[in-house]
Amino acid sequence: MEFDYIIVGGGSAGAALASRISEDPAISVCLLEAGGRGDGILVRAPAGVVAMLPGKPKINNWAYQTVPQAGLNGRKGYQPRGKALGGSSAINAMVYIRGHRSDYDAWADAGCEGWDWDSVLPYFKRSESHWGGGNDHHGGAGPLHVSRQKAPRPISRAFIEAGAELQHPRREDFNTGENEGLGLYEVTQFHNAERNGERCSTAAAFIHPNLHRPNLKVITSAMVSRVVFDGKRAVGVMFSDGAKPFFLETKVKARREVILCGGVFNTPQIMQRSGVGRPEDIIQHGIPMVHELPGVGQNLHDHIDYVLAFKSSDTDNFGLGLRGGAALIKHITQWRRDGNSMIATCFSEAGGFLRTDPSLSRPDIQLHFLIAVVSDHGRKIVPGYGYSCHVCVLRPHSRGVVAIASANPTEDPLIDPKFLSDDRDLKTLIKGAKMTREILMAPSMRRFMKRELFGTHDGMSDQAWEKAIRARADTVYHPVGTCKMGTDEMAVVDPELRVRGLEGLRVVDASVMPTLIGGNTNAATIMIAEKAADLLRAENGQPEMAAQ
């Protein structure tokens, strides 16, 4: 098999990129995805995330673990990642957040020309079909549906009111480049009549409607082991179809480029198995070096997060029990009828961005308020009803690494975020946890409270908060940076996303983010793919697509 472009990974970036570049019928594209089609009922029904996220069993989820984390009392962290067309957009909470304009301006200031807020805003807009239509901040005609929530629960609105009681501003739109305040999140969810209330993953938005294109070949259950090089040029990849052993791999050739869209963990793995990266990560596994690139697998950072939780007598949220089971049937029936009900919930219905110090120029923590009790990423069941609130550090200083454990492509990587290795992150998280608890104790929320869970209580010292955080903190699912974009020695790709020192190889996914944005990373990852499509058009002498 031979194509103009081979895209490895059909996730948030890969699905969008494959769709965009295959719009030209003269260009052939092969999209290889290790998971399935991503169109089952658990993906389409937003509440299905409760079955997929825990990874027990692994449904559309790589369900990775970290190595033991010294900053978390030696615990292993959990790292769910989507394994299906649509990638993590198939198993996430659907929250659509772009981050703060200063995040992107900082990329440009660090040498990533063309990645400032004003330059990337048209790409956010181009992907978007906003429920309110197009305007200065939103696109109205893109494939990705961005919706206001179908049926937010009263307790979510009470959380926003509780924040207002403490003088935290309300925020109607988090995606204008400024985002301080609390409000209801917008979500990647269909708002048209045909699919109203269904999850709009990038597969549903960009790939499933375009499978009829003769120039787009989509292969699922395709585990890529390595990139094939001719000297310093990438000319193809080797993959297994999942039913065959790796000594019966298939080779697919690329006439123009191989584009890695495997994500923050899988892209550096593929590069290392291909002989690209640090010699100490590669040679020990018997893999010949192709190109030394010291930044591959480095610069891993993530939003370290702590969850506060409460039991409640309020049954108008998501709970486990006989009453909850009976209500669930009612909600399923309503969702299938009109797209509303609790089946349409993103769970993380409310939240926002706050400053732990009024002298800061921008928010440094994010809150996600959930209409259920969450313990250990949903892997520990808490019977009955309740609610939770995540608080995370938006711009962490701790940096980690990811590396292959062996040359075997089926073996999970060694993921070491080095959470809380920089003490500044711990200090911010303690401040953020205190602020979050104050909101949850404000009058509008107290009426829902039955009892507090997981050992937090009034009058906790900073030392007590540190103990609680080290015992229970973990990711809120936003790892980035392992193939960072830039112009310095540790940059893996240049601002055009081309792998430095090689030809015919590009990276388009969250691993290229040089620093974390201040918010959920899915929207930004899709934006990166939209911009990459124009970079490819420019190299092929084609005009850029018009912004929506």
Secondary structure in CASP SS format (residue, H / E / C, confidence):
PFRMAT SS
TARGET T0000
AUTHOR 0000-0000-0000
METHOD secondary structure of the structure
MODEL  1
M C 1.00
E E 1.00
F E 1.00
D E 1.00
Y E 1.00
I E 1.00
I E 1.00
V E 1.00
G C 1.00
G C 1.00
G C 1.00
S H 1.00
A H 1.00
G H 1.00
A H 1.00
A H 1.00
L H 1.00
A H 1.00
S H 1.00
R H 1.00
I H 1.00
S C 1.00
E C 1.00
D C 1.00
P C 1.00
A C 1.00
I C 1.00
S C 1.00
V E 1.00
C E 1.00
L E 1.00
L E 1.00
E C 1.00
A C 1.00
G C 1.00
G E 1.00
R C 1.00
G C 1.00
D C 1.00
G C 1.00
I H 1.00
L H 1.00
V H 1.00
R H 1.00
A C 1.00
P H 1.00
A H 1.00
G H 1.00
V H 1.00
V H 1.00
A H 1.00
M H 1.00
L C 1.00
P C 1.00
G C 1.00
K C 1.00
P C 1.00
K C 1.00
I C 1.00
N C 1.00
N E 1.00
W C 1.00
A C 1.00
Y E 1.00
Q E 1.00
T E 1.00
V E 1.00
P E 1.00
Q E 1.00
A H 1.00
G H 1.00
L H 1.00
N C 1.00
G C 1.00
R E 1.00
K E 1.00
G E 1.00
Y E 1.00
Q E 1.00
P C 1.00
R C 1.00
G E 1.00
K C 1.00
A E 1.00
L C 1.00
G C 1.00
G H 1.00
S H 1.00
S H 1.00
A H 1.00
I C 1.00
N C 1.00
A C 1.00
M C 1.00
V E 1.00
Y C 1.00
I C 1.00
R C 1.00
G C 1.00
H C 1.00
R H 1.00
S H 1.00
D H 1.00
Y H 1.00
D H 1.00
A H 1.00
W H 1.00
A H 1.00
D H 1.00
A C 1.00
G C 1.00
C C 1.00
E C 1.00
G C 1.00
W C 1.00
D C 1.00
W H 1.00
D H 1.00
S H 1.00
V H 1.00
L H 1.00
P H 1.00
Y H 1.00
F H 1.00
K H 1.00
R H 1.00
S H 1.00
E E 1.00
S E 1.00
H E 1.00
W C 1.00
G C 1.00
G C 1.00
G C 1.00
N C 1.00
D C 1.00
H C 1.00
H C 1.00
G C 1.00
G E 1.00
A C 1.00
G C 1.00
P C 1.00
L E 1.00
H E 1.00
V E 1.00
S E 1.00
R C 1.00
Q C 1.00
K C 1.00
A C 1.00
P C 1.00
R C 1.00
P H 1.00
I H 1.00
S H 1.00
R H 1.00
A H 1.00
F H 1.00
I H 1.00
E H 1.00
A H 1.00
G H 1.00
A H 1.00
E H 1.00
L C 1.00
Q C 1.00
H C 1.00
P C 1.00
R E 1.00
R C 1.00
E C 1.00
D C 1.00
F C 1.00
N C 1.00
T C 1.00
G C 1.00
E C 1.00
N C 1.00
E E 1.00
G E 1.00
L E 1.00
G E 1.00
L E 1.00
Y C 1.00
E C 1.00
V E 1.00
T C 1.00
Q E 1.00
F C 1.00
H C 1.00
N C 1.00
A C 1.00
E C 1.00
R C 1.00
N C 1.00
G C 1.00
E C 1.00
R E 1.00
C C 1.00
S C 1.00
T H 1.00
A H 1.00
A H 1.00
A H 1.00
F H 1.00
I H 1.00
H H 1.00
P H 1.00
N H 1.00
L C 1.00
H C 1.00
R C 1.00
P C 1.00
N C 1.00
L E 1.00
K E 1.00
V E 1.00
I E 1.00
T C 1.00
S C 1.00
A C 1.00
M E 1.00
V E 1.00
S E 1.00
R E 1.00
V E 1.00
V E 1.00
F E 1.00
D E 1.00
G C 1.00
K C 1.00
R E 1.00
A E 1.00
V E 1.00
G E 1.00
V E 1.00
M E 1.00
F E 1.00
S E 1.00
D C 1.00
G C 1.00
A C 1.00
K C 1.00
P C 1.00
F H 1.00
F H 1.00
L H 1.00
E C 1.00
T E 1.00
K E 1.00
V E 1.00
K E 1.00
A E 1.00
R E 1.00
R E 1.00
E E 1.00
V E 1.00
I E 1.00
L E 1.00
C C 1.00
G C 1.00
G H 1.00
V H 1.00
F H 1.00
N H 1.00
T H 1.00
P H 1.00
Q H 1.00
I H 1.00
M H 1.00
Q H 1.00
R H 1.00
S C 1.00
G C 1.00
V E 1.00
G E 1.00
R C 1.00
P H 1.00
E H 1.00
D H 1.00
I H 1.00
I H 1.00
Q H 1.00
H H 1.00
G C 1.00
I C 1.00
P C 1.00
M C 1.00
V C 1.00
H E 1.00
E E 1.00
L C 1.00
P C 1.00
G C 1.00
V C 1.00
G C 1.00
Q C 1.00
N C 1.00
L E 1.00
H E 1.00
D C 1.00
H C 1.00
I E 1.00
D E 1.00
Y E 1.00
V E 1.00
L E 1.00
A E 1.00
F E 1.00
K E 1.00
S E 1.00
S C 1.00
D C 1.00
T C 1.00
D C 1.00
N C 1.00
F C 1.00
G C 1.00
L E 1.00
G C 1.00
L H 1.00
R H 1.00
G H 1.00
G H 1.00
A H 1.00
A H 1.00
L H 1.00
I H 1.00
K H 1.00
H H 1.00
I H 1.00
T H 1.00
Q H 1.00
W H 1.00
R H 1.00
R H 1.00
D H 1.00
G C 1.00
N C 1.00
S C 1.00
M H 1.00
I H 1.00
A H 1.00
T C 1.00
C C 1.00
F C 1.00
S E 1.00
E E 1.00
A E 1.00
G E 1.00
G E 1.00
F E 1.00
L E 1.00
R C 1.00
T C 1.00
D C 1.00
P C 1.00
S C 1.00
L C 1.00
S C 1.00
R C 1.00
P C 1.00
D C 1.00
I E 1.00
Q E 1.00
L E 1.00
H E 1.00
F E 1.00
L E 1.00
I C 1.00
A C 1.00
V C 1.00
V C 1.00
S C 1.00
D H 1.00
H H 1.00
G H 1.00
R C 1.00
K C 1.00
I C 1.00
V C 1.00
P C 1.00
G E 1.00
Y C 1.00
G E 1.00
Y E 1.00
S E 1.00
C E 1.00
H E 1.00
V E 1.00
C E 1.00
V E 1.00
L C 1.00
R C 1.00
P C 1.00
H C 1.00
S C 1.00
R C 1.00
G E 1.00
V E 1.00
V E 1.00
A E 1.00
I C 1.00
A C 1.00
S C 1.00
A C 1.00
N C 1.00
P C 1.00
T C 1.00
E C 1.00
D C 1.00
P C 1.00
L E 1.00
I E 1.00
D E 1.00
P C 1.00
K C 1.00
F C 1.00
L C 1.00
S C 1.00
D C 1.00
D H 1.00
R H 1.00
D H 1.00
L H 1.00
K H 1.00
T H 1.00
L H 1.00
I H 1.00
K H 1.00
G H 1.00
A H 1.00
K H 1.00
M H 1.00
T H 1.00
R H 1.00
E H 1.00
I H 1.00
L H 1.00
M C 1.00
A C 1.00
P H 1.00
S H 1.00
M H 1.00
R H 1.00
R C 1.00
F C 1.00
M E 1.00
K E 1.00
R E 1.00
E E 1.00
L C 1.00
F C 1.00
G C 1.00
T C 1.00
H C 1.00
D C 1.00
G C 1.00
M C 1.00
S C 1.00
D H 1.00
Q H 1.00
A H 1.00
W H 1.00
E H 1.00
K H 1.00
A H 1.00
I H 1.00
R H 1.00
A H 1.00
R H 1.00
A C 1.00
D E 1.00
T E 1.00
V C 1.00
Y C 1.00
H C 1.00
P C 1.00
V E 1.00
G C 1.00
T C 1.00
C C 1.00
K C 1.00
M E 1.00
G C 1.00
T C 1.00
D C 1.00
E C 1.00
M C 1.00
A C 1.00
V C 1.00
V E 1.00
D C 1.00
P C 1.00
E C 1.00
L C 1.00
R E 1.00
V E 1.00
R C 1.00
G C 1.00
L C 1.00
E E 1.00
G C 1.00
L E 1.00
R E 1.00
V E 1.00
V C 1.00
D C 1.00
A H 1.00
S H 1.00
V H 1.00
M C 1.00
P C 1.00
T C 1.00
L C 1.00
I C 1.00
G C 1.00
G C 1.00
N C 1.00
T C 1.00
N H 1.00
A H 1.00
A H 1.00
T H 1.00
I H 1.00
M H 1.00
I H 1.00
A H 1.00
E H 1.00
K H 1.00
A H 1.00
A H 1.00
D H 1.00
L H 1.00
L H 1.00
R H 1.00
A H 1.00
E H 1.00
N C 1.00
G C 1.00
Q C 1.00
P C 1.00
E C 1.00
M C 1.00
A C 1.00
A C 1.00
Q C 1.00
END
